[in-house]
């Protein structure tokens, strides 16, 4: 059984805390700006891609 990292869960849900922002990430792929990226992807989209209806769903 694994313990739940509630600070990580809050970050994934878009609720960032100073505790999570200030500690070093413990696992996973890391790169400069990763925490900022996680914050940005939680924001609503400014645009949405729409499928082209010509032949949509016909498999070709």
Residue pairs with C-beta under 8 A, 6 or more apart in sequence:
7 17
7 19
7 20
7 23
8 20
10 16
10 17
10 20
11 17
11 20
11 35
11 38
12 38
14 39
14 42
16 35
16 39
21 35
25 34
25 35
